[in-house]
Amino acid sequence: MRTRVSLLLALTLAACASPPPPENPAAETARAAAQMAVEHCSVCHGPAGNSTAPTFPRLAGQTEEYIESQLKAFKGHSRAEPDAPDFMWGVAAQLDEPMIAALAHYFAAQKPAPGTPGDATLMAKGKDLFDKGIPARGIPACATCHGTNAQGNGAFPRLAGQHAAYLAKQLEWIQSIARKAPVMHGIVQDMSKEEMEAVSIYLQSL
């Protein structure tokens, strides 16, 4: 009896001393993604993805699907506008698919910063274009794909609160095909620079 008790005690102590089970791979990747976002991504995209520099887009609250697709496009070099090789190709090259998905999830869960109002006249013009488009010129309402409040929808990105300068630059690059976006190219190809600026200023205000 004493031997059996001693054996049970020894087994109990051994179990207590054994290392904890390994962390779930998905949880470990999520933790690594959050660390990367804080320590590296924030240098350009700001704390929690709320960039203050218009060169770099705000990622907080962006849709997961859109962030994931863009990181894959940077990694595969299919997104190749002038800034892409300098800022994102090298970063994306280091990411595997689980990390891309985890980063997309992290930024989508962050709270977006409030919008910043601009020129009232341009905002009004931009809102009209966003809500109604320009039917006479075959330009559909932006809200059709991006949501009534520009909150985004799956593969269609959130535009609300984004830097106006960043949005206007992307629209110009899409228009010139420097950035490949076939659906958007057909929409913006006939827009004037003033119209692109107006809708960008409106979206920044949201």
Secondary structure, 3 states (H helix, E strand, C coil): CHHHHHHHHHHHHHHHHCCCCCCCHHHHHHHHHHHHHHHHHHHHHCHHHCCCCCCCCCCCCCCHHHHHHHHHHHHCCCCCCCHHHHHCHHHHHCCCHHHHHHHHHHHHCCCCCCCCCCCHHHHHHHHHHHHHCEHHHCECCCHHHHCCCCCCECCECCCCCCCHHHHHHHHHHHHCCCCCCHHHHHHHCCCCHHHHHHHHHHHHHC
